[in-house]
Amino acid sequence: MPDLLQLRAVLHAFAQIFLQRHAGCGALIMLALASGAPAQLAGALCGVLVAHAGASWLGYSAADRNDGLYGYNAALLVDLLGLTGTSLALAGVAALASCPLQAWLLARLRRGDGLPGFTLPFVLIGLLAVRLIEPAPVTSSGMPSADAATLLTAWLLGIGQVVFLDAPLAAACLLVAVALASLRDAFWLLTGSALGLLLAGPLGAPWSDGLAGFNPALAALALAQWRGGWRLPLLGMLAAVAIWRACIELGLPTLALPFLLATWLGLTLRAPRSDRVE
């Protein structure tokens, strides 16, 4: 039984990246990583295990650990920082550092003193870590032609970029993973990615790599779980695109910051709060 619980905790950690608590969803997300970036899966798995062990050592809630709430930020941090010797060491420290921050965020949420933390540990620690390792800047390859195949690829990559995947088939596997847990959530993911793609062109932003889509996709997914109809997810999607574009204009790294700020804006404007705590 303990081994089974450990396995479920790992699967739940991968599922929580997309705000799900579903072992099958987590398994398909791992499969998507294995097909699109096997080394990335190995690193993410190490991050989950390090964070899970750290949360256990620090005595944090076993229920939260088994729900994967201490693993998903660590998985994203390792995927962000890469698999070099220096970055892995930094990612291990970052994974451990995410645990106390996540514990504090969960405690505040349950007391009614704060908003859901979502990927806040990943964003804060990730931005600091990126500054420390100073990766080479990513250059855009320019605007491709907007044919059907390119648009479909960009639409899927808006989901794949949540876990830094740039392989369309792997991104499609991520969509199936979320659909396995919730068809409604999969619909909102697709809608958010589509809206980001639709608005990127008029805003003069690159769109073919999916980076325009993943923040509005996550914002739509998160806000749709508060059962407030379509207005709240729409507000979150539009705000996420606007914040993403503003960050680009200011020369700021974004990661999942537009998703966080847009989602918090939506939840602040809506008084009732669901009991979901991802």
C-alpha positions as CSV (number, residue, x, y, z in Angstrom):
1,M,0.0,0.0,0.0
2,P,2.7,2.6,0.8
3,D,4.3,1.9,-2.6
4,L,0.9,2.4,-4.3
5,L,0.4,5.6,-2.5
6,Q,3.9,6.8,-3.6
7,L,3.1,6.0,-7.2
8,R,-0.3,7.8,-7.0
9,A,1.4,10.8,-5.5
10,V,3.8,11.0,-8.4
11,L,1.0,10.6,-11.0
12,H,-1.0,13.2,-9.2
13,A,1.9,15.6,-9.2
14,F,2.1,15.5,-13.0
15,A,-1.7,15.8,-13.2
16,Q,-1.7,18.9,-11.0
17,I,0.4,20.8,-13.6
18,F,-3.0,21.0,-15.4
19,L,-5.0,21.4,-12.2
20,Q,-6.2,17.8,-12.1
21,R,-6.2,15.1,-9.5
22,H,-6.3,12.0,-11.6
23,A,-3.7,9.3,-11.8
24,G,-4.6,8.4,-15.4
25,C,-4.2,12.0,-16.4
26,G,-0.8,12.1,-14.8
27,A,0.3,8.9,-16.5
28,L,-0.6,10.3,-19.9
29,I,1.2,13.5,-19.2
30,M,4.3,11.5,-18.4
31,L,3.8,9.6,-21.6
32,A,3.6,12.9,-23.5
33,L,6.9,13.9,-22.0
34,A,8.4,10.6,-22.7
35,S,7.4,10.8,-26.4
36,G,8.4,14.5,-26.9
37,A,11.3,15.0,-24.5
38,P,12.5,11.8,-22.7
39,A,15.3,13.6,-20.8
40,Q,12.8,16.2,-19.7
41,L,10.6,13.5,-18.2
42,A,13.6,12.1,-16.3
43,G,14.4,15.5,-14.9
44,A,10.8,16.3,-14.0
45,L,10.4,12.9,-12.2
46,C,13.6,13.7,-10.2
47,G,12.1,17.0,-9.2
48,V,8.8,15.5,-8.1
49,L,10.6,12.9,-6.0
50,V,12.9,15.5,-4.4
51,A,10.0,17.8,-3.5
52,H,7.9,14.9,-2.3
53,A,10.8,13.7,0.0
54,G,11.4,17.2,1.2
55,A,7.7,17.8,2.0
56,S,7.7,14.4,3.9
57,W,10.8,15.3,5.8
58,L,9.4,18.7,6.8
59,G,6.2,17.0,8.1
60,Y,3.8,18.6,5.7
61,S,0.3,17.0,5.2
62,A,0.3,13.5,3.9
63,A,-3.0,14.1,2.1
64,D,-1.5,17.1,0.3
65,R,1.6,15.1,-0.7
66,N,-0.5,12.3,-2.0
67,D,-2.6,14.7,-4.0
68,G,0.6,15.8,-5.7
69,L,0.5,19.4,-4.4
70,Y,4.2,19.4,-3.5
71,G,5.4,17.9,-6.8
72,Y,4.1,19.9,-9.7
73,N,6.0,23.1,-9.1
74,A,9.2,21.1,-8.8
75,A,8.6,19.2,-12.0
76,L,8.2,22.6,-13.8
77,L,11.3,24.0,-12.3
78,V,13.5,21.1,-13.5
79,D,11.9,21.3,-16.9
80,L,12.7,25.0,-17.0
81,L,16.3,24.9,-15.9
82,G,17.4,21.9,-18.0
83,L,19.6,18.9,-17.3
84,T,23.2,20.3,-17.1
85,G,25.2,19.6,-14.0
86,T,24.8,23.2,-12.7
87,S,21.1,23.5,-13.5
88,L,20.3,20.1,-12.0
89,A,21.9,21.1,-8.7
90,L,20.1,24.4,-8.8
91,A,16.8,22.7,-9.7
92,G,17.2,20.3,-6.7
93,V,17.6,23.3,-4.4
94,A,14.7,25.0,-6.1
95,A,12.5,21.9,-5.7
96,L,13.1,21.8,-2.0
97,A,12.6,25.6,-1.7
98,S,9.2,25.3,-3.3
99,C,7.9,23.1,-0.4
100,P,7.8,25.7,2.4
101,L,6.3,28.3,0.0
102,Q,3.6,25.9,-1.2
103,A,2.8,24.9,2.4
104,W,2.4,28.6,3.3
105,L,0.2,29.2,0.3
106,L,-2.0,26.2,1.1
107,A,-2.4,27.2,4.7
108,R,-3.4,30.8,3.8
109,L,-5.9,29.5,1.2
110,R,-7.6,27.2,3.7
111,R,-7.8,30.0,6.3
112,G,-9.5,32.1,3.8
113,D,-6.7,34.7,3.8
114,G,-5.4,34.3,0.3
115,L,-5.9,33.2,-3.3
116,P,-4.8,29.9,-4.7
117,G,-1.0,29.8,-5.3
118,F,-1.2,27.7,-8.4
119,T,2.3,27.9,-10.0
120,L,3.5,30.9,-7.8
121,P,6.5,28.8,-6.4
122,F,7.5,27.9,-9.9
123,V,7.3,31.5,-11.1
124,L,9.1,33.1,-8.2
125,I,11.9,30.5,-7.8
126,G,12.1,30.0,-11.6
127,L,12.7,33.7,-12.4
128,L,15.4,33.9,-9.7
129,A,17.0,30.7,-10.9
130,V,17.0,31.8,-14.5
131,R,18.7,35.0,-13.5
132,L,21.4,33.0,-11.8
133,I,22.2,30.7,-14.7
134,E,21.7,33.3,-17.4
135,P,20.6,31.1,-20.3
136,A,21.2,32.2,-23.8
137,P,18.3,34.4,-25.1
138,V,15.8,32.7,-27.4
139,T,15.4,34.4,-30.8
140,S,12.3,34.2,-32.9
141,S,12.5,32.7,-36.4
142,G,10.0,35.3,-37.7
143,M,6.4,35.0,-38.7
144,P,5.5,31.9,-40.7
145,S,2.7,31.7,-43.2
146,A,-0.7,31.1,-41.5
147,D,-1.7,27.9,-43.3
148,A,-4.0,25.3,-41.7
149,A,-1.2,22.9,-40.7
150,T,0.9,25.7,-39.0
151,L,-2.2,27.0,-37.2
152,L,-3.1,23.6,-35.9
153,T,0.4,23.0,-34.7
154,A,0.5,26.4,-32.9
155,W,-2.9,25.6,-31.4
156,L,-1.6,22.3,-29.9
157,L,1.7,23.9,-28.9
158,G,-0.3,26.4,-26.8
159,I,-1.0,23.4,-24.6
160,G,2.4,21.7,-25.0
161,Q,4.3,24.8,-23.8
162,V,2.7,24.5,-20.4
163,V,5.4,21.8,-19.9
164,F,7.9,23.3,-22.4
165,L,7.0,20.8,-25.1
166,D,7.3,21.8,-28.8
167,A,6.2,18.5,-30.3
168,P,2.6,18.7,-31.6
169,L,1.9,15.0,-31.1
170,A,3.1,15.1,-27.5
171,A,0.9,18.2,-27.0
172,A,-2.1,16.3,-28.3
173,C,-1.3,13.6,-25.8
174,L,-1.4,16.3,-23.0
175,L,-4.9,17.3,-24.3
176,V,-6.1,13.7,-24.2
177,A,-4.7,13.5,-20.6
178,V,-6.8,16.4,-19.4
179,A,-9.8,15.1,-21.3
180,L,-9.5,11.8,-19.5
181,A,-9.9,13.7,-16.2
182,S,-12.4,16.3,-17.5
183,L,-13.8,17.0,-21.0
184,R,-14.9,20.4,-19.8
185,D,-11.4,21.3,-18.7
186,A,-10.0,20.1,-22.0
187,F,-12.4,22.3,-23.9
188,W,-11.3,25.4,-22.0
189,L,-7.6,24.5,-22.6
190,L,-8.3,24.4,-26.3
191,T,-10.3,27.6,-26.1
192,G,-7.6,29.5,-24.2
193,S,-4.9,28.4,-26.6
194,A,-7.1,29.4,-29.6
195,L,-7.8,32.8,-28.2
196,G,-4.1,33.5,-27.5
197,L,-3.3,32.4,-31.1
198,L,-6.1,34.5,-32.5
199,L,-4.9,37.7,-30.7
200,A,-1.2,37.3,-31.1
201,G,-1.2,38.2,-34.8
202,P,-3.1,41.5,-34.4
203,L,-0.8,42.3,-31.5
204,G,2.2,41.8,-33.6
205,A,3.5,38.9,-31.4
206,P,5.1,35.6,-32.5
207,W,2.5,32.9,-32.4
208,S,3.7,29.7,-34.1
209,D,5.7,28.4,-31.1
210,G,2.6,28.2,-28.9
211,L,3.9,30.8,-26.3
212,A,1.0,33.1,-27.1
213,G,-1.5,30.3,-26.1
214,F,-0.4,28.6,-22.9
215,N,-1.1,31.4,-20.4
216,P,-4.6,32.1,-21.6
217,A,-5.2,28.3,-21.8
218,L,-4.2,27.9,-18.2
219,A,-6.2,30.9,-17.1
220,A,-9.3,29.6,-18.8
221,L,-8.8,26.1,-17.3
222,A,-8.3,27.5,-13.7
223,L,-11.2,30.0,-13.8
224,A,-13.6,27.5,-15.4
225,Q,-13.3,25.3,-12.3
226,W,-15.1,28.0,-10.2
227,R,-18.3,27.2,-12.0
228,G,-19.1,30.8,-12.9
229,G,-20.2,30.3,-16.5
230,W,-18.1,31.5,-19.5
231,R,-17.6,35.2,-18.5
232,L,-14.9,34.5,-15.9
233,P,-12.7,32.3,-18.1
234,L,-13.1,34.8,-21.0
235,L,-11.9,37.6,-18.7
236,G,-9.0,35.5,-17.6
237,M,-8.0,34.6,-21.2
238,L,-8.1,38.2,-22.3
239,A,-6.2,39.4,-19.2
240,A,-3.5,36.7,-19.7
241,V,-2.9,37.8,-23.3
242,A,-2.7,41.5,-22.3
243,I,-0.3,40.8,-19.5
244,W,1.8,38.5,-21.6
245,R,2.1,41.1,-24.3
246,A,2.9,43.9,-21.8
247,C,5.7,41.7,-20.3
248,I,7.2,41.3,-23.8
249,E,7.0,45.0,-24.5
250,L,8.8,45.6,-21.2
251,G,11.4,43.0,-21.9
252,L,10.4,40.9,-18.9
253,P,10.5,37.1,-18.6
254,T,7.0,35.8,-18.3
255,L,6.9,32.0,-17.6
256,A,3.4,31.5,-16.1
257,L,3.2,35.0,-14.6
258,P,0.4,36.2,-17.0
259,F,-1.7,33.1,-16.1
260,L,-1.2,33.8,-12.3
261,L,-2.1,37.5,-12.5
262,A,-5.0,37.0,-14.8
263,T,-6.5,34.2,-12.7
264,W,-6.0,36.1,-9.5
265,L,-7.8,39.1,-11.1
266,G,-10.7,36.9,-12.1
267,L,-11.0,35.4,-8.7
268,T,-10.8,38.7,-7.0
269,L,-13.7,40.0,-9.1
270,R,-15.7,37.0,-8.2
271,A,-16.8,36.7,-4.5
272,P,-17.6,33.0,-4.1
273,R,-14.7,30.7,-4.1
274,S,-14.7,26.9,-4.8
275,D,-13.1,24.5,-2.4
276,R,-10.5,23.4,-5.0
277,V,-7.0,24.1,-3.7
278,E,-4.6,23.3,-6.5
